[in-house]
Amino acid sequence: MKINIIPSLIVLAAAAIFAFLFYTMSNAEEQMLKALAISGFVSIGICLECGIGLSFKDTHHTTNSFATSIFFLIIFIVEHCCFAAWGTSQEWLIVTSGIFLVLYLLVYYGISKTKM
């Protein structure tokens, strides 16, 4: 596994832009806005970093990790847009983001450990 520096920096900038988008979309209270921005930055940042910023020696692993990351990226974006639009509680945001993030990391770990 190799970390690509330039794509990783671009990924961090994209995650920060998404976090700002979620922060400005919502009309919720300040505590919820911070949680929305932080969870958006962390979940989208990890998802994009694993999909774009990391590469494997084998192209099958790289392709599978990219496809999985794009799938979960769409899930994270839809999830955070829904929370920003409807503004439910902060606890629900943390729980659902945590479940999706742990599920993504579990799938990504399984992909990285398979032998082809």
Residue pairs with C-beta under 8 A, 6 or more apart in sequence:
1 54
1 55
1 56
1 112
2 54
2 55
2 56
2 57
3 53
3 54
4 52
4 53
4 54
4 55
7 52
7 53
8 49
8 52
8 53
10 52
11 45
11 48
11 49
11 52
11 53
12 45
12 49
14 44
14 48
15 40
15 41
15 44
15 45
15 48
16 41
18 40
18 41
18 44
18 77
18 80
19 37
19 38
19 40
19 41
19 44
20 37
21 40
22 36
22 37
22 40
22 80
22 81
22 83
22 84
23 33
23 36
23 37
23 40
25 81
25 84
25 85
26 32
26 33
26 36
26 83
26 84
26 85
26 87
27 87
28 36
28 84
28 87
31 90
32 87
32 89
32 90
32 93
35 90
35 93
35 94
36 80
36 83
36 84
36 93
39 80
39 93
39 94
39 97
40 76
40 80
42 101
43 76
43 80
43 97
43 100
43 101
44 73
44 76
44 77
44 80
46 101
46 104
46 105
47 69
47 72
47 73
47 76
47 104
48 69
48 73
50 65
50 69
50 108
51 65
51 66
51 68
51 69
51 70
51 73
52 66
52 69
54 65
55 62
56 62
56 65
56 112
58 116
60 116
61 111
61 112
61 114
61 116
64 111
65 108
65 111
65 112
68 104
68 107
68 108
68 111
69 104
69 108
72 100
72 103
72 104
72 107
75 100
76 97
76 100
79 96
79 97
79 100
80 97
83 92
83 93
